[in-house]
Amino acid sequence: MRFMMAMLVAGICFGAALTAQTKDGSMQGAEAAQAASNQKSGSSMGASAQRGYSTKNSRPTRGVVINLNEFLATGKGTVNAAQANEAVQKGAVLALMSGTGRSAKIFLVAKADGSPASADLAKLADGTVGVVGKTVTRNGYSMILADVIDVMK
């Protein structure tokens, strides 16, 4: 039991060290060590990619724009551009639904800098949308950090 507690504390401390940054944005602790290790080994993958949390896609993830609030409340959330723009103005979150039925997968979409992409999705909501970028999955939630958001044919 003590061993398990020690491992838990070590994991928490390690996680805190991974996210530690100074005020000027430079890395320190385990994150700096990981970056140095990546430079020495020639690896261009970040620490999160090496842990298996994210992948960089060159092919677009295709789907339809949904109002996430409505989808979670009613099970139906597909919107057109007018409905999407209205929802964004009210503060709703738009997402991308790839697939249909039980095989459907919901992706939150953010720009590459991490800012929300709901307004961009709203403009394209009338058709099938393709998103190219880094896919990140944590605790069952999937997000695409989008490099490109465009209408697909």
C-alpha positions in Angstrom: 0.0 0.0 0.0 2.8 2.4 0.9 4.5 1.5 -2.4 1.3 2.4 -4.3 1.0 5.7 -2.5 4.7 6.5 -3.3 4.1 5.8 -7.0 1.0 8.0 -7.0 2.9 10.9 -5.4 5.7 10.4 -7.9 3.3 10.4 -10.8 1.7 13.6 -9.6 5.1 15.3 -9.1 6.2 14.1 -12.6 3.1 15.5 -14.2 3.6 18.8 -12.5 7.2 18.9 -13.7 6.0 18.2 -17.3 3.8 21.3 -17.3 6.1 23.7 -15.4 7.2 26.8 -17.3 8.8 30.0 -16.4 7.1 33.4 -16.9 9.0 34.0 -20.1 7.7 30.7 -21.6 10.9 28.7 -21.4 10.7 25.1 -20.4 12.1 23.6 -17.2 12.2 20.3 -15.4 11.1 17.1 -17.2 9.8 19.0 -20.2 13.2 20.6 -20.9 14.8 17.2 -20.4 12.4 15.6 -23.0 13.0 18.4 -25.5 16.8 18.0 -25.1 16.4 14.2 -25.5 14.4 14.8 -28.7 17.1 17.0 -30.1 19.8 14.5 -29.3 17.9 11.6 -30.8 16.7 13.6 -33.8 13.1 12.9 -32.9 10.6 15.5 -34.0 7.7 14.1 -32.0 6.7 15.9 -28.8 6.3 14.2 -25.4 2.6 13.8 -25.8 3.0 12.1 -29.2 5.5 9.7 -27.8 3.0 8.8 -25.0 0.4 7.9 -27.7 -2.0 10.7 -27.0 -1.9 12.4 -30.4 -1.3 11.8 -34.0 -0.7 14.2 -36.9 -3.0 13.5 -39.8 -2.2 14.5 -43.4 -5.6 13.3 -44.6 -8.7 15.3 -43.6 -11.1 14.1 -41.0 -14.5 14.5 -42.8 -17.8 15.1 -41.2 -20.7 17.4 -40.6 -20.9 20.3 -38.2 -23.0 19.8 -35.1 -24.1 22.0 -32.2 -22.6 20.0 -29.3 -25.0 21.4 -26.7 -28.1 20.3 -28.8 -26.5 16.9 -29.7 -25.9 16.0 -26.0 -29.3 17.2 -25.0 -31.4 15.6 -27.8 -29.1 13.3 -29.8 -29.6 15.5 -32.9 -27.4 18.4 -33.5 -26.6 18.7 -37.2 -26.9 22.4 -38.2 -26.7 24.5 -41.4 -24.7 27.7 -41.7 -27.5 30.0 -40.5 -28.2 27.9 -37.4 -24.5 27.4 -36.7 -23.8 31.2 -36.8 -26.8 31.8 -34.5 -25.5 29.1 -32.1 -22.0 30.6 -32.0 -23.4 34.0 -31.2 -25.2 32.5 -28.3 -22.0 30.9 -27.1 -22.7 27.3 -28.2 -19.8 25.0 -29.0 -19.7 23.5 -32.5 -18.0 20.2 -33.2 -17.4 17.8 -36.1 -19.2 14.5 -36.3 -17.5 11.9 -38.5 -19.5 8.9 -39.4 -23.1 8.0 -38.6 -25.0 5.9 -36.1 -23.0 3.9 -33.5 -19.8 4.3 -35.4 -20.0 8.2 -35.3 -17.1 9.9 -33.6 -17.3 13.5 -32.2 -14.3 15.8 -32.5 -14.0 19.2 -30.8 -12.1 21.4 -33.2 -9.6 24.1 -32.2 -7.2 26.1 -34.3 -3.5 25.1 -34.2 -2.9 27.8 -31.6 -5.6 26.3 -29.3 -8.3 29.0 -29.8 -11.8 27.7 -30.6 -12.7 27.1 -34.2 -16.5 27.2 -33.8 -16.8 30.4 -35.9 -14.8 28.8 -38.8 -17.0 25.6 -38.6 -20.2 27.8 -38.7 -19.2 29.4 -42.0 -18.8 25.9 -43.6 -21.7 24.1 -41.9 -23.9 23.7 -45.1 -21.8 20.9 -46.4 -19.3 18.1 -45.5 -16.3 19.7 -43.7 -12.8 18.4 -43.8 -10.3 19.2 -41.0 -6.6 18.5 -41.3 -4.4 18.7 -38.2 -3.2 17.0 -35.0 -5.7 14.7 -33.3 -5.5 14.6 -29.5 -7.5 12.1 -27.4 -7.6 12.2 -23.6 -10.1 10.5 -21.3 -12.3 9.6 -24.2 -12.5 13.2 -25.6 -11.1 13.8 -29.1 -9.9 17.2 -30.4 -8.4 18.2 -33.7 -5.9 21.0 -33.5 -6.7 22.2 -37.0 -4.1 23.4 -39.6 -6.8 23.5 -42.3 -10.6 23.6 -42.1 -12.4 23.5 -45.5 -15.5 22.3 -47.4 -15.1 18.8 -48.8 -16.8 17.4 -51.9 
